[in-house]
């Protein structure tokens, strides 16, 4: 009986294993754009004024890091378009599918990306990086801050915590962290400070990412979505599902243990019934308290 129970646990564990990585694919029409065209779209987007100053860097980000300038590309796991917006961002700011987004115009794609980026730009990790002055032996420049925003504050935080660019912590599916993004924005190798500003002026100063006076701070839900790629409701559902499975397995384990004790004559039938009822009630009580 015990072996059967452990086989059940193994089957459940196998169901929880995620799928492997999937290669990039063409989800929309293969429309190619240049860095200059992306920069022009950024200038006409709802991106915060402070970030618009780095439109040329964002154009290079699209070409050198994200999509090669392909509007219709999907990376096979999460992100779509010329600047690779994740599925959660599309759900909130576009209410569209990745396929619909992949077939939008350059300006439409950039406008949606800008809304996601405005939220991420005010993340605590981004502010922390700006306050460091230098990181990984290089000045914290506009390209580096843009890269932190683009790769996602969650991934960026892991690299910042590691304290070095020479780490796999916080890397994307291709093994690149935000330092690698920053080097590629300008076609560099990371051996020298990257260039910032749409005029290509070298600087050790991070961009002034403080919001404009009329900027609306994102809600907690929007910030969570932008950082995690899923909304709060989805996360809550996932946690409750996992908790339900855990409670079920715990109840089954307790019941099995009591049953084996009864089979071996350690407890009588009445005690077995009382123990199972008591453990079930206690498990349900803990579950209800957790939900509330």
Buried (B, 14 or more C-beta within 10 A) or exposed (E): EEEEBEEEEEEEEEEEEEEEEEEBEEBBEEBEBEBEBBBBBBBEBEBBEBBBBBBBBBBBBBBBBBBEBBBBBBBEBBBBBBBBBBBBBBBBBBEBBBEBBBBBEBBBBBBBBBBBBBBBBBBEBBBBBBEBEEBBEBBBBBBBBBBBBBBBBBBBBBBBEBEEBEBEBBBBEEEBBBBBBBBBBBEBEBEEBBBBBBEEEEBEEBBEBEBEEEBEEBEEEBBBBBBBBBBBEBEEEEEEEEBEEEBEBBBEEBBBBBBBBBEEEEBEEEEBEEBBEEBEEEBEEEBEEEEE
